Amino acid sequence: MRLIGVIAAVAVVALIAVLLTVSLNSNQAGNAQATVQNPPMKPAPTGKAPAVTYYKQIPPPSGSPLEHVDPLELTVKNEAAGTSLNKGTVGISLEATDLADPALSADNASMVKLLKASDDTVLRFGGNAVDRRFFWTSTGEALPSNYKGDATRVAKVVTPEDFQRVAALLNATNAKISLTVDLGHYDPARAADMIKHASSIFGPRLLSFTVGNEPNGFVLTKLRPANYGVDEYAAELKAYADAIYAVAPNVVISGPGVYDQKWWKPFIDADLPQKKVLSFHNYPLYSCSDTSSEGFPTISNLLGDAARQRSARYQQHALDAAKAGGLETWLAETGMSACPGSNETTKTHATALWAVDYALNAARLGITRLGFHSSMATCKGGPPMSVICSGGAYLEPNGEMVPRANYFGMAMVADLAPGKFLNLDSKGGGSSNSYALQNADGSTTVVIVNENDPAKAAQTEVTLSLPGRALTGTMTQLSGPRLDAQDSTVIDGAKAGPVPAAKRTTVPGFSYGSETQKFKLTAGTATVLHFSY
């Protein structure tokens, strides 16, 4: 009996160990912690530090006195946060009708350059157009007369030939795609035909499809009668999912693609044959008329703690709901503000800083894919929150695609090497947020988003404690002259993606062989620091 008891005890201990391991490896376990298994710390190097070239930051503005910023003290802990950053985490969300745009082509050098700089990105096609102005046909049908658009929002036909053109672009840039099918015009058979062709043409680059865009708003936009709700949506969803599964059984379904969390559980609980992913939409600044609201689109609200915490809470609710259903979580459509048109934030350097912090904070919580909603329209008169836009006169795009400020923020995150988020302690630094990652080779990446205004704030003195004695320390940096400066954001001094990792220069003041690094950072920057041991 005693032997049996001992064996049973050992078995229980072994089971607990297995369960703990599974829990800590889950990317949805936002609060999980584990000590990172690093090799023993190497002894301090005894040789002379190698010669290096130091990074030259854009200096703070001339004149004095500049506003003092409290020193920033960061300690990277040898402790996993339980989540990871992967390639393809950040992507671009477009209108479904943009699939018909010839600018989305492997022959368009400007588009190829932007997608390559955003590194393994995902193009998601959906938006309000999909249920109103988007008509799929594989048989050469004309656009039905009841599909209405206007000069700025044109109704369009999309065909397999469009898919072939977009597939060539994806292949040229190593990008992936996620599609939305039209639910506004109820037609499961047509949706199934679309995904059948998509699966054949895009192959493994097709990540998922979604049934409808924001069906929780269909009553408000007159796409459904007043009695339409989650039960009616669930029935329609089931009909679409079954029809699509019959012709493309291996394509994942993501959904419900809504901005109302009451619609999440009906999707999670739906009996669908496909593998499912929970996807949702969220825009942190939601108030378009109340100027006193902390949700009104101003730079101070965009970069403020209230919006950041509000977004994090909403994302955590989605993560919790998805985890309960055993699903991955995507933030398929997002941006600074839910308000159309220009406002104080649009096209500003502040949006670039926000994009870096917003994407990294979402990933740290456990969001695995995130799409910044955008447009292929002209820079002149087109949607100002888009991360990209086309050259040409208003309503006459020439297909020469250019980046906006928030694109550069997205590009900084897209360029990061995959890694496991590490916990860190932070004190001071004024308006700043920091993140740390352990990379596969044991090196450490630290990202510091300094949101103090570069027009008036002094440089921030940083003391960084690392989990090892650093033998190399390099950096790349996003910067701009003022938080409200438009179209002035640069990375490493140029309107391009970050300098390749192998060509990056050394952190100013780098202390060879030390766990503690001290340096200054200019305000209004997002800095990626990489240390090897």
Secondary structure, 3 states (H helix, E strand, C coil): CHHHHHHHHHHHHHHHHHHHHHHHHCCCCCCCCEECCCCCCCCCCCCCCCCCCECCCCCCCCCCCCECCCCEEEEEEEEEEEEEECCCCEEEEEEHHHHHCCCCCCCCHHHHHHHHHCCCCEEEEECHHHHCCEEECCCCCCCCCCCCCCCCCCCEEECHHHHHHHHHHHHHHCCEEEEEECCCCCCHHHHHHHHHHHHHHHHHHEEEEEECCCHHHCCCCCCCCCCCCHHHHHHHHHHHHHHHHHHCCCCEEEEEEECCHHHHHHHHHCCCCCCEEEEEEECCECCCCCCCCCCCCCHHHHHCHHHHHHHHHHHHHHHHHHHHCCCEEEEEEECCECCCCCCCCCCEHHHHHHHHHHHHHHHHHCCCEEEEECCCCECCCCCCCCCEEECCCCCCCCCCEEECHHHHHHHHHHCCCCEEEEEEEEEECCCEEEEEEEECCCCEEEEEEECCCCCCECCEEEEEEEEEEECEEEEEEEECCCCCCECCCEECCECCCCCCHHHCCECCCCCCCEEEEEEEECCCEEEEEEEEC
